[in-house]
Amino acid sequence: MKKTFPLHVPGKDDPRVVEAIKGDVRKYVKRERRKALPEGVDFWDFTCRVGQDGAEPESKPLSAVGDAIDAAAKNHCAAVYLEILATPGHRIPRTPAPATAPADVAPPDA
């Protein structure tokens, strides 16, 4: 999704417009996550960029997009630019923690 959303719509309260934009973002993300995964892909990751009033968009994690929309509304911007693209994601396996006994537990006497 590459779209510029106006933050001020005649006849609507600004907080409702901001919530509608966030709702559109959530709906898009849910729709993209439902798509079938290609071979060898673990999950859908999202590349997000957010800009205010035509300024150079900044890369943000998906979890920070809502805060960026709120910041644009708080700065009284006329519009906010959102670019959210689904990309294939691969899980990184965890390295197992070393199995050591806690220091405060004494070993059993034999």
N, CA, C and O atoms as a Tinker XYZ file with bonds, in Angstrom:
   440  protein
     1  N      0.854000   -1.154000    0.000000    73     2
     2  CA     0.000000    0.000000    0.000000    64     1     3
     3  C      0.907000    1.225000    0.000000    63     2     4     5
     4  O      1.764000    1.376000    0.871000    81     3
     5  N      0.714000    2.072000   -0.958000    73     3     6
     6  CA     1.384000    3.360000   -1.008000    64     5     7
     7  C      0.279000    4.389000   -1.165000    63     6     8     9
     8  O     -0.370000    4.465000   -2.208000    81     7
     9  N      0.070000    5.183000   -0.117000    73     7    10
    10  CA    -1.079000    6.069000   -0.142000    64     9    11
    11  C     -0.836000    7.286000    0.736000    63    10    12    13
    12  O     -0.161000    7.204000    1.762000    81    11
    13  N     -1.400000    8.420000    0.315000    73    11    14
    14  CA    -1.386000    9.630000    1.116000    64    13    15
    15  C     -2.791000    9.830000    1.676000    63    14    16    17
    16  O     -3.760000    9.949000    0.927000    81    15
    17  N     -2.885000    9.864000    2.991000    73    15    18
    18  CA    -4.166000   10.017000    3.668000    64    17    19
    19  C     -4.309000   11.457000    4.148000    63    18    20    21
    20  O     -3.399000   11.967000    4.801000    81    19
    21  N     -5.428000   12.134000    3.846000    73    19    22
    22  CA    -5.650000   13.470000    4.426000    64    21    23
    23  C     -6.041000   13.317000    5.896000    63    22    24    25
    24  O     -6.795000   12.415000    6.259000    81    23
    25  N     -5.521000   14.201000    6.723000    73    23    26
    26  CA    -5.824000   14.142000    8.156000    64    25    27
    27  C     -6.998000   15.030000    8.548000    63    26    28    29
    28  O     -7.504000   14.935000    9.666000    81    27
    29  N     -7.437000   15.899000    7.626000    73    27    30
    30  CA    -8.569000   16.790000    7.890000    64    29    31
    31  C     -9.591000   16.579000    6.781000    63    30    32    33
    32  O     -9.341000   16.903000    5.620000    81    31
    33  N    -10.739000   16.034000    7.150000    73    31    34
    34  CA   -11.812000   15.783000    6.203000    64    33    35
    35  C    -13.009000   16.630000    6.633000    63    34    36    37
    36  O    -13.416000   16.572000    7.794000    81    35
    37  N    -13.578000   17.415000    5.716000    73    35    38
    38  CA   -14.729000   18.247000    6.096000    64    37    39
    39  C    -15.899000   17.378000    6.578000    63    38    40    41
    40  O    -16.237000   16.368000    5.961000    81    39
    41  N    -16.494000   17.790000    7.675000    73    39    42
    42  CA   -17.643000   17.080000    8.225000    64    41    43
    43  C    -17.284000   15.940000    9.156000    63    42    44    45
    44  O    -18.179000   15.286000    9.691000    81    43
    45  N    -15.993000   15.680000    9.368000    73    43    46
    46  CA   -15.578000   14.608000   10.276000    64    45    47
    47  C    -14.604000   15.163000   11.301000    63    46    48    49
    48  O    -13.788000   16.033000   10.997000    81    47
    49  N    -14.700000   14.648000   12.516000    73    47    50
    50  CA   -13.762000   15.053000   13.559000    64    49    51
    51  C    -12.392000   14.459000   13.257000    63    50    52    53
    52  O    -12.287000   13.333000   12.771000    81    51
    53  N    -11.346000   15.223000   13.547000    73    51    54
    54  CA    -9.980000   14.770000   13.258000    64    53    55
    55  C     -9.604000   13.473000   13.974000    63    54    56    57
    56  O     -8.963000   12.621000   13.359000    81    55
    57  N     -9.973000   13.281000   15.252000    73    55    58
    58  CA    -9.632000   11.995000   15.890000    64    57    59
    59  C    -10.281000   10.799000   15.193000    63    58    60    61
    60  O     -9.695000    9.718000   15.148000    81    59
    61  N    -11.480000   10.983000   14.652000    73    59    62
    62  CA   -12.146000    9.884000   13.935000    64    61    63
    63  C    -11.425000    9.583000   12.623000    63    62    64    65
    64  O    -11.345000    8.426000   12.210000    81    63
    65  N    -10.903000   10.613000   11.970000    73    63    66
    66  CA   -10.163000   10.412000   10.717000    64    65    67
    67  C     -8.881000    9.636000   11.002000    63    66    68    69
    68  O     -8.518000    8.734000   10.247000    81    67
    69  N     -8.198000    9.984000   12.085000    73    67    70
    70  CA    -6.960000    9.288000   12.460000    64    69    71
    71  C     -7.255000    7.821000   12.757000    63    70    72    73
    72  O     -6.513000    6.941000   12.320000    81    71
    73  N     -8.324000    7.551000   13.491000    73    71    74
    74  CA    -8.693000    6.167000   13.797000    64    73    75
    75  C     -9.083000    5.401000   12.533000    63    74    76    77
    76  O     -8.813000    4.204000   12.433000    81    75
    77  N     -9.710000    6.071000   11.571000    73    75    78
    78  CA   -10.067000    5.414000   10.310000    64    77    79
    79  C     -8.815000    5.045000    9.518000    63    78    80    81
    80  O     -8.773000    3.992000    8.881000    81    79
    81  N     -7.808000    5.894000    9.555000    73    79    82
    82  CA    -6.544000    5.595000    8.865000    64    81    83
    83  C     -5.878000    4.386000    9.505000    63    82    84    85
    84  O     -5.410000    3.487000    8.806000    81    83
    85  N     -5.835000    4.363000   10.835000    73    83    86
    86  CA    -5.245000    3.219000   11.537000    64    85    87
    87  C     -6.027000    1.942000   11.238000    63    86    88    89
    88  O     -5.435000    0.870000   11.107000    81    87
    89  N     -7.343000    2.047000   11.130000    73    87    90
    90  CA    -8.168000    0.901000   10.788000    64    89    91
    91  C     -7.860000    0.377000    9.396000    63    90    92    93
    92  O     -7.822000   -0.834000    9.180000    81    91
    93  N     -7.638000    1.286000    8.447000    73    91    94
    94  CA    -7.266000    0.873000    7.093000    64    93    95
    95  C     -5.921000    0.149000    7.090000    63    94    96    97
    96  O     -5.738000   -0.829000    6.364000    81    95
    97  N     -4.984000    0.632000    7.902000    73    95    98
    98  CA    -3.667000   -0.012000    7.989000    64    97    99
    99  C     -3.809000   -1.415000    8.568000    63    98   100   101
   100  O     -3.237000   -2.368000    8.037000    81    99
   101  N     -4.568000   -1.545000    9.655000    73    99   102
   102  CA    -4.770000   -2.860000   10.263000    64   101   103
   103  C     -5.464000   -3.827000    9.299000    63   102   104   105
   104  O     -5.106000   -5.002000    9.221000    81   103
   105  N     -6.457000   -3.322000    8.570000    73   103   106
   106  CA    -7.180000   -4.153000    7.607000    64   105   107
   107  C     -6.247000   -4.633000    6.489000    63   106   108   109
   108  O     -6.311000   -5.791000    6.076000    81   107
   109  N     -5.384000   -3.739000    6.005000    73   107   110
   110  CA    -4.431000   -4.109000    4.953000    64   109   111
   111  C     -3.456000   -5.180000    5.452000    63   110   112   113
   112  O     -3.178000   -6.149000    4.747000    81   111
   113  N     -2.942000   -4.999000    6.665000    73   111   114
   114  CA    -1.977000   -5.951000    7.220000    64   113   115
   115  C     -2.632000   -7.322000    7.403000    63   114   116   117
   116  O     -2.025000   -8.344000    7.081000    81   115
   117  N     -3.860000   -7.353000    7.915000    73   115   118
   118  CA    -4.561000   -8.626000    8.085000    64   117   119
   119  C     -4.789000   -9.307000    6.740000    63   118   120   121
   120  O     -4.644000  -10.524000    6.627000    81   119
   121  N     -5.143000   -8.533000    5.729000    73   119   122
   122  CA    -5.385000   -9.090000    4.401000    64   121   123
   123  C     -4.101000   -9.677000    3.821000    63   122   124   125
   124  O     -4.124000  -10.757000    3.232000    81   123
   125  N     -2.991000   -8.976000    3.984000    73   123   126
   126  CA    -1.714000   -9.462000    3.450000    64   125   127
   127  C     -1.234000  -10.711000    4.189000    63   126   128   129
   128  O     -0.654000  -11.607000    3.575000    81   127
   129  N     -1.468000  -10.776000    5.494000    73   127   130
   130  CA    -1.029000  -11.938000    6.269000    64   129   131
   131  C     -1.815000  -13.198000    5.923000    63   130   132   133
   132  O     -1.331000  -14.309000    6.137000    81   131
   133  N     -3.028000  -13.032000    5.388000    73   131   134
   134  CA    -3.833000  -14.185000    4.993000    64   133   135
   135  C     -3.368000  -14.807000    3.677000    63   134   136   137
   136  O     -3.732000  -15.944000    3.376000    81   135
   137  N     -2.581000  -14.094000    2.900000    73   135   138
   138  CA    -2.134000  -14.614000    1.608000    64   137   139
   139  C     -1.231000  -15.824000    1.805000    63   138   140   141
   140  O     -0.558000  -15.956000    2.827000    81   139
   141  N     -1.230000  -16.694000    0.816000    73   139   142
   142  CA    -0.413000  -17.905000    0.887000    64   141   143
   143  C      1.071000  -17.541000    0.873000    63   142   144   145
   144  O      1.500000  -16.644000    0.147000    81   143
   145  N      1.842000  -18.256000    1.693000    73   143   146
   146  CA     3.283000  -17.999000    1.773000    64   145   147
   147  C      4.004000  -18.717000    0.641000    63   146   148   149
   148  O      3.660000  -19.855000    0.323000    81   147
   149  N      4.998000  -18.078000    0.026000    73   147   150
   150  CA     5.801000  -18.757000   -0.982000    64   149   151
   151  C      6.635000  -19.880000   -0.347000    63   150   152   153
   152  O      6.775000  -19.943000    0.874000    81   151
   153  N      7.174000  -20.743000   -1.171000    73   151   154
   154  CA     8.007000  -21.866000   -0.718000    64   153   155
   155  C      9.220000  -21.336000    0.043000    63   154   156   157
   156  O      9.919000  -20.450000   -0.449000    81   155
   157  N      9.477000  -21.870000    1.238000    73   155   158
   158  CA    10.653000  -21.514000    2.018000    64   157   159
   159  C     10.517000  -20.245000    2.836000    63   158   160   161
   160  O     11.502000  -19.775000    3.406000    81   159
   161  N      9.323000  -19.680000    2.907000    73   159   162
   162  CA     9.095000  -18.448000    3.672000    64   161   163
   163  C      8.334000  -18.806000    4.936000    63   162   164   165
   164  O      7.392000  -19.597000    4.897000    81   163
   165  N      8.744000  -18.222000    6.066000    73   163   166
   166  CA     8.133000  -18.539000    7.356000    64   165   167
   167  C      6.945000  -17.641000    7.697000    63   166   168   169
   168  O      5.984000  -18.101000    8.314000    81   167
   169  N      6.999000  -16.367000    7.304000    73   167   170
   170  CA     5.936000  -15.430000    7.643000    64   169   171
   171  C      6.044000  -14.212000    6.743000    63   170   172   173
   172  O      7.040000  -14.037000    6.040000    81   171
   173  N      5.018000  -13.372000    6.765000    73   171   174
   174  CA     5.061000  -12.104000    6.041000    64   173   175
   175  C      5.620000  -11.033000    6.969000    63   174   176   177
   176  O      5.118000  -10.834000    8.075000    81   175
   177  N      6.639000  -10.361000    6.522000    73   175   178
   178  CA     7.208000   -9.223000    7.235000    64   177   179
   179  C      6.737000   -7.972000    6.499000    63   178   180   181
   180  O      6.303000   -8.067000    5.351000    81   179
   181  N      6.812000   -6.812000    7.131000    73   179   182
   182  CA     6.330000   -5.592000    6.502000    64   181   183
   183  C      7.401000   -4.514000    6.550000    63   182   184   185
   184  O      7.976000   -4.232000    7.601000    81   183
   185  N      7.655000   -3.921000    5.395000    73   183   186
   186  CA     8.557000   -2.788000    5.279000    64   185   187
   187  C      7.686000   -1.544000    5.273000    63   186   188   189
   188  O      6.836000   -1.387000    4.397000    81   187
   189  N      7.888000   -0.663000    6.238000    73   187   190
   190  CA     7.014000    0.499000    6.401000    64   189   191
   191  C      7.822000    1.790000    6.310000    63   190   192   193
   192  O      8.934000    1.894000    6.828000    81   191
   193  N      7.229000    2.759000    5.641000    73   191   194
   194  CA     7.796000    4.105000    5.571000    64   193   195
   195  C      6.656000    5.087000    5.792000    63   194   196   197
   196  O      5.567000    4.927000    5.242000    81   195
   197  N      6.922000    6.110000    6.609000    73   195   198
   198  CA     5.898000    7.094000    6.949000    64   197   199
   199  C      6.481000    8.483000    6.771000    63   198   200   201
   200  O      7.604000    8.753000    7.196000    81   199
   201  N      5.709000    9.372000    6.135000    73   199   202
   202  CA     6.137000   10.753000    5.941000    64   201   203
   203  C      4.992000   11.706000    6.228000    63   202   204   205
   204  O      3.823000   11.347000    6.089000    81   203
   205  N      5.335000   12.925000    6.631000    73   203   206
   206  CA     4.333000   13.939000    6.947000    64   205   207
   207  C      4.355000   15.026000    5.887000    63   206   208   209
   208  O      5.418000   15.557000    5.566000    81   207
   209  N      3.187000   15.366000    5.335000    73   207   210
   210  CA     3.040000   16.475000    4.383000    64   209   211
   211  C      4.049000   16.435000    3.238000    63   210   212   213
   212  O      4.598000   17.480000    2.888000    81   211
   213  N      4.306000   15.317000    2.663000    73   211   214
   214  CA     5.208000   15.234000    1.527000    64   213   215
   215  C      6.678000   15.268000    1.902000    63   214   216   217
   216  O      7.533000   15.343000    1.020000    81   215
   217  N      6.993000   15.213000    3.190000    73   215   218
   218  CA     8.392000   15.159000    3.615000    64   217   219
   219  C      8.951000   13.786000    3.255000    63   218   220   221
   220  O      8.199000   12.854000    2.970000    81   219
   221  N     10.253000   13.676000    3.272000    73   219   222
   222  CA    10.904000   12.397000    2.968000    64   221   223
   223  C     10.433000   11.347000    3.975000    63   222   224   225
   224  O     10.607000   11.532000    5.180000    81   223
   225  N      9.836000   10.241000    3.498000    73   223   226
   226  CA     9.342000    9.234000    4.437000    64   225   227
   227  C     10.475000    8.534000    5.177000    63   226   228   229
   228  O     11.541000    8.288000    4.614000    81   227
   229  N     10.229000    8.219000    6.440000    73   227   230
   230  CA    11.207000    7.535000    7.280000    64   229   231
   231  C     10.811000    6.075000    7.433000    63   230   232   233
   232  O      9.624000    5.755000    7.499000    81   231
   233  N     11.785000    5.199000    7.491000    73   231   234
   234  CA    11.513000    3.779000    7.734000    64   233   235
   235  C     11.139000    3.589000    9.194000    63   234   236   237
   236  O     11.799000    4.112000   10.093000    81   235
   237  N     10.073000    2.834000    9.417000    73   235   238
   238  CA     9.588000    2.562000   10.768000    64   237   239
   239  C      9.191000    1.094000   10.835000    63   238   240   241
   240  O      8.821000    0.510000    9.816000    81   239
   241  N      9.261000    0.488000   12.020000    73   239   242
   242  CA     8.686000   -0.859000   12.174000    64   241   243
   243  C      7.163000   -0.755000   12.150000    63   242   244   245
   244  O      6.599000    0.307000   12.414000    81   243
   245  N      6.518000   -1.849000   11.835000    73   243   246
   246  CA     5.054000   -1.854000   11.745000    64   245   247
   247  C      4.415000   -1.410000   13.052000    63   246   248   249
   248  O      3.380000   -0.743000   13.037000    81   247
   249  N      5.007000   -1.766000   14.169000    73   247   250
   250  CA     4.437000   -1.402000   15.471000    64   249   251
   251  C      4.480000    0.101000   15.739000    63   250   252   253
   252  O      3.751000    0.586000   16.604000    81   251
   253  N      5.323000    0.853000   15.014000    73   251   254
   254  CA     5.457000    2.293000   15.242000    64   253   255
   255  C      4.655000    3.128000   14.247000    63   254   256   257
   256  O      4.676000    4.357000   14.326000    81   255
   257  N      3.949000    2.491000   13.317000    73   255   258
   258  CA     3.201000    3.240000   12.307000    64   257   259
   259  C      2.060000    4.022000   12.956000    63   258   260   261
   260  O      1.825000    5.176000   12.598000    81   259
   261  N      1.356000    3.419000   13.894000    73   259   262
   262  CA     0.261000    4.110000   14.577000    64   261   263
   263  C      0.739000    5.343000   15.324000    63   262   264   265
   264  O      0.076000    6.381000   15.309000    81   263
   265  N      1.882000    5.233000   15.972000    73   263   266
   266  CA     2.448000    6.379000   16.682000    64   265   267
   267  C      2.865000    7.477000   15.711000    63   266   268   269
   268  O      2.736000    8.661000   16.024000    81   267
   269  N      3.364000    7.097000   14.533000    73   267   270
   270  CA     3.761000    8.085000   13.530000    64   269   271
   271  C      2.533000    8.820000   12.986000    63   270   272   273
   272  O      2.603000   10.019000   12.714000    81   271
   273  N      1.419000    8.118000   12.826000    73   271   274
   274  CA     0.183000    8.758000   12.379000    64   273   275
   275  C     -0.298000    9.736000   13.445000    63   274   276   277
   276  O     -0.719000   10.849000   13.127000    81   275
   277  N     -0.236000    9.322000   14.712000    73   275   278
   278  CA    -0.621000   10.218000   15.816000    64   277   279
   279  C      0.265000   11.455000   15.856000    63   278   280   281
   280  O     -0.223000   12.562000   16.086000    81   279
   281  N      1.569000   11.275000   15.631000    73   279   282
   282  CA     2.504000   12.406000   15.643000    64   281   283
   283  C      2.186000   13.384000   14.516000    63   282   284   285
   284  O      2.261000   14.597000   14.712000    81   283
   285  N      1.836000   12.875000   13.350000    73   283   286
   286  CA     1.476000   13.751000   12.229000    64   285   287
   287  C      0.224000   14.549000   12.555000    63   286   288   289
   288  O      0.142000   15.736000   12.239000    81   287
   289  N     -0.752000   13.905000   13.185000    73   287   290
   290  CA    -1.982000   14.605000   13.559000    64   289   291
   291  C     -1.703000   15.651000   14.643000    63   290   292   293
   292  O     -2.273000   16.742000   14.628000    81   291
   293  N     -0.826000   15.306000   15.573000    73   291   294
   294  CA    -0.494000   16.230000   16.657000    64   293   295
   295  C      0.255000   17.457000   16.138000    63   294   296   297
   296  O      0.119000   18.549000   16.689000    81   295
   297  N      1.050000   17.275000   15.072000    73   295   298
   298  CA     1.801000   18.389000   14.469000    64   297   299
   299  C      0.950000   19.183000   13.483000    63   298   300   301
   300  O      1.468000   20.055000   12.785000    81   299
   301  N     -0.349000   18.893000   13.418000    73   299   302
   302  CA    -1.294000   19.589000   12.549000    64   301   303
   303  C     -0.898000   19.522000   11.073000    63   302   304   305
   304  O     -1.030000   20.505000   10.344000    81   303
   305  N     -0.417000   18.367000   10.644000    73   303   306
   306  CA    -0.089000   18.163000    9.237000    64   305   307
   307  C     -1.391000   18.000000    8.451000    63   306   308   309
   308  O     -2.407000   17.570000    8.997000    81   307
   309  N     -1.348000   18.346000    7.172000    73   307   310
   310  CA    -2.540000   18.217000    6.338000    64   309   311
   311  C     -2.754000   16.775000    5.898000    63   310   312   313
   312  O     -3.889000   16.341000    5.706000    81   311
   313  N     -1.654000   16.031000    5.740000    73   311   314
   314  CA    -1.762000   14.655000    5.251000    64   313   315
   315  C     -0.587000   13.845000    5.777000    63   314   316   317
   316  O      0.406000   14.391000    6.257000    81   315
   317  N     -0.727000   12.528000    5.675000    73   315   318
   318  CA     0.346000   11.617000    6.064000    64   317   319
   319  C      0.508000   10.584000    4.945000    63   318   320   321
   320  O     -0.474000   10.035000    4.444000    81   319
   321  N      1.753000   10.334000    4.566000    73   319   322
   322  CA     2.067000    9.360000    3.515000    64   321   323
   323  C      2.453000    8.043000    4.171000    63   322   324   325
   324  O      3.305000    8.016000    5.058000    81   323
   325  N      1.825000    6.942000    3.735000    73   323   326
   326  CA     2.130000    5.613000    4.263000    64   325   327
   327  C      2.533000    4.699000    3.123000    63   326   328   329
   328  O      1.887000    4.662000    2.076000    81   327
   329  N      3.598000    3.974000    3.341000    73   327   330
   330  CA     4.041000    2.954000    2.392000    64   329   331
   331  C      4.284000    1.692000    3.206000    63   330   332   333
   332  O      5.210000    1.634000    4.015000    81   331
   333  N      3.449000    0.686000    2.987000    73   331   334
   334  CA     3.570000   -0.578000    3.712000    64   333   335
   335  C      3.599000   -1.690000    2.676000    63   334   336   337
   336  O      2.629000   -1.898000    1.947000    81   335
   337  N      4.717000   -2.399000    2.618000    73   335   338
   338  CA     4.887000   -3.460000    1.636000    64   337   339
   339  C      5.179000   -4.776000    2.343000    63   338   340   341
   340  O      6.014000   -4.831000    3.246000    81   339
   341  N      4.490000   -5.833000    1.933000    73   339   342
   342  CA     4.718000   -7.161000    2.501000    64   341   343
   343  C      5.958000   -7.766000    1.863000    63   342   344   345
   344  O      6.104000   -7.762000    0.641000    81   343
   345  N      6.853000   -8.287000    2.703000    73   343   346
   346  CA     8.070000   -8.934000    2.228000    64   345   347
   347  C      8.180000  -10.298000    2.903000    63   346   348   349
   348  O      7.700000  -10.472000    4.023000    81   347
   349  N      8.806000  -11.268000    2.234000    73   347   350
   350  CA     8.968000  -12.587000    2.856000    64   349   351
   351  C      9.884000  -12.499000    4.071000    63   350   352   353
   352  O     10.912000  -11.823000    4.040000    81   351
   353  N      9.502000  -13.187000    5.135000    73   351   354
   354  CA    10.294000  -13.190000    6.362000    64   353   355
   355  C     10.778000  -14.591000    6.688000    63   354   356   357
   356  O     10.094000  -15.580000    6.429000    81   355
   357  N     11.965000  -14.654000    7.259000    73   355   358
   358  CA    12.552000  -15.938000    7.641000    64   357   359
   359  C     12.893000  -15.897000    9.119000    63   358   360   361
   360  O     13.497000  -14.939000    9.602000    81   359
   361  N     12.503000  -16.942000    9.833000    73   359   362
   362  CA    12.781000  -17.017000   11.264000    64   361   363
   363  C     14.252000  -17.340000   11.486000    63   362   364   365
   364  O     14.859000  -18.113000   10.745000    81   363
   365  N     14.802000  -16.732000   12.519000    73   363   366
   366  CA    16.184000  -16.995000   12.909000    64   365   367
   367  C     16.127000  -17.944000   14.095000    63   366   368   369
   368  O     15.550000  -17.603000   15.127000    81   367
   369  N     16.723000  -19.144000   13.968000    73   367   370
   370  CA    16.646000  -20.092000   15.090000    64   369   371
   371  C     17.377000  -19.557000   16.311000    63   370   372   373
   372  O     18.427000  -18.923000   16.202000    81   371
   373  N     16.802000  -19.824000   17.472000    73   371   374
   374  CA    17.423000  -19.420000   18.733000    64   373   375
   375  C     18.567000  -20.362000   19.060000    63   374   376   377
   376  O     18.504000  -21.560000   18.785000    81   375
   377  N     19.603000  -19.807000   19.647000    73   375   378
   378  CA    20.677000  -20.661000   20.149000    64   377   379
   379  C     20.281000  -21.104000   21.547000    63   378   380   381
   380  O     19.880000  -20.272000   22.361000    81   379
   381  N     20.382000  -22.389000   21.844000    73   379   382
   382  CA    19.965000  -22.853000   23.172000    64   381   383
   383  C     20.883000  -22.291000   24.254000    63   382   384   385
   384  O     22.092000  -22.165000   24.063000    81   383
   385  N     20.285000  -21.960000   25.384000    73   383   386
   386  CA    21.045000  -21.441000   26.516000    64   385   387
   387  C     21.869000  -22.571000   27.114000    63   386   388   389
   388  O     21.420000  -23.716000   27.143000    81   387
   389  N     23.072000  -22.261000   27.592000    73   387   390
   390  CA    23.882000  -23.311000   28.215000    64   389   391
   391  C     23.199000  -23.845000   29.470000    63   390   392   393
   392  O     22.659000  -23.085000   30.275000    81   391
   393  N     23.235000  -25.155000   29.618000    73   391   394
   394  CA    22.581000  -25.794000   30.755000    64   393   395
   395  C     23.543000  -25.816000   31.937000    63   394   396   397
   396  O     24.330000  -26.750000   32.095000    81   395
   397  N     23.471000  -24.790000   32.753000    73   395   398
   398  CA    24.308000  -24.720000   33.951000    64   397   399
   399  C     23.396000  -24.684000   35.162000    63   398   400   401
   400  O     22.288000  -24.149000   35.111000    81   399
   401  N     23.874000  -25.256000   36.239000    73   399   402
   402  CA    23.114000  -25.265000   37.477000    64   401   403
   403  C     23.216000  -23.891000   38.127000    63   402   404   405
   404  O     24.276000  -23.266000   38.083000    81   403
   405  N     22.143000  -23.417000   38.721000    73   403   406
   406  CA    22.204000  -22.130000   39.414000    64   405   407
   407  C     23.233000  -22.172000   40.549000    63   406   408   409
   408  O     23.453000  -23.223000   41.151000    81   407
   409  N     23.842000  -21.062000   40.828000    73   407   410
   410  CA    24.909000  -20.982000   41.832000    64   409   411
   411  C     24.378000  -21.179000   43.255000    63   410   412   413
   412  O     25.118000  -21.641000   44.123000    81   411
   413  N     23.123000  -20.840000   43.507000    73   411   414
   414  CA    22.619000  -20.918000   44.873000    64   413   415
   415  C     22.100000  -22.316000   45.250000    63   414   416   417
   416  O     21.697000  -22.533000   46.393000    81   415
   417  N     22.106000  -23.244000   44.322000    73   415   418
   418  CA    21.653000  -24.599000   44.590000    64   417   419
   419  C     22.881000  -25.480000   44.778000    63   418   420   421
   420  O     23.740000  -25.565000   43.899000    81   419
   421  N     22.954000  -26.136000   45.935000    73   419   422
   422  CA    24.109000  -27.011000   46.200000    64   421   423
   423  C     23.901000  -28.341000   45.503000    63   422   424   425
   424  O     22.768000  -28.816000   45.424000    81   423
   425  N     24.965000  -28.961000   44.993000    73   423   426
   426  CA    24.821000  -30.263000   44.338000    64   425   427
   427  C     24.472000  -31.320000   45.384000    63   426   428   429
   428  O     24.852000  -31.181000   46.547000    81   427
   429  N     23.764000  -32.360000   44.994000    73   427   430
   430  CA    23.375000  -33.399000   45.975000    64   429   431
   431  C     24.602000  -34.152000   46.460000    63   430   432   433
   432  O     25.532000  -34.402000   45.693000    81   431
   433  N     24.601000  -34.516000   47.754000    73   431   434
   434  CA    25.721000  -35.278000   48.326000    64   433   435
   435  C     25.563000  -36.730000   47.950000    63   434   436   437
   436  O     24.465000  -37.287000   47.948000    81   435
   437  N     26.696000  -37.327000   47.632000    73   435   438
   438  CA    26.662000  -38.743000   47.252000    64   437   439
   439  C     27.172000  -39.599000   48.368000    63   438   440
   440  O     27.221000  -40.822000   48.236000    81   439
